[in-house]
């Protein structure tokens, strides 16, 4: 089976190097629940239950946990790991060629 880099679409031939990039997003609960004015906890939980009633389970789960996987070629892996969020890097530019490991 021939793989393809998710970013640059180059084919990765059998025996060629490729990398699996896993991204996991997990809800970060800080342990603080803001007090609700004039609403007791039972009423609040009932409101939340009504709000999510009828929504597909997978949609609700994605609000708490989601994982994605991407296959990248060696160059795209290096570029991704150097700047995964694509932020401005004060005029730094990645090299045109990245030597093999």
BELLIN-V934598 format. One record per residue. N is the residue number from 0. BURIAL is 1 if it has 24 or more other C-alpha atoms within 12 Angstrom, else 0. Layout:
n=N burial=BURIAL
n=N burial=BURIAL
//
This chain:
n=0 burial=0
n=1 burial=0
n=2 burial=0
n=3 burial=1
n=4 burial=1
n=5 burial=0
n=6 burial=0
n=7 burial=0
n=8 burial=0
n=9 burial=0
n=10 burial=0
n=11 burial=0
n=12 burial=0
n=13 burial=0
n=14 burial=0
n=15 burial=0
n=16 burial=0
n=17 burial=1
n=18 burial=1
n=19 burial=0
n=20 burial=0
n=21 burial=0
n=22 burial=0
n=23 burial=0
n=24 burial=0
n=25 burial=0
n=26 burial=0
n=27 burial=0
n=28 burial=0
n=29 burial=0
n=30 burial=0
n=31 burial=0
n=32 burial=0
n=33 burial=0
n=34 burial=0
n=35 burial=0
n=36 burial=0
n=37 burial=0
n=38 burial=0
n=39 burial=0
n=40 burial=0
n=41 burial=0
n=42 burial=0
n=43 burial=0
n=44 burial=0
n=45 burial=0
n=46 burial=0
n=47 burial=0
n=48 burial=0
n=49 burial=0
n=50 burial=0
n=51 burial=0
n=52 burial=0
n=53 burial=0
n=54 burial=0
n=55 burial=0
n=56 burial=0
n=57 burial=0
n=58 burial=0
n=59 burial=0
n=60 burial=0
n=61 burial=0
n=62 burial=0
n=63 burial=0
n=64 burial=0
n=65 burial=0
n=66 burial=0
n=67 burial=0
n=68 burial=0
n=69 burial=0
n=70 burial=1
n=71 burial=1
n=72 burial=1
n=73 burial=1
n=74 burial=1
n=75 burial=1
n=76 burial=1
n=77 burial=1
n=78 burial=0
n=79 burial=1
n=80 burial=0
n=81 burial=0
n=82 burial=0
n=83 burial=0
n=84 burial=0
n=85 burial=0
n=86 burial=0
n=87 burial=0
n=88 burial=0
n=89 burial=0
n=90 burial=0
n=91 burial=0
n=92 burial=0
n=93 burial=0
n=94 burial=0
n=95 burial=0
n=96 burial=0
n=97 burial=0
n=98 burial=0
n=99 burial=0
n=100 burial=0
//
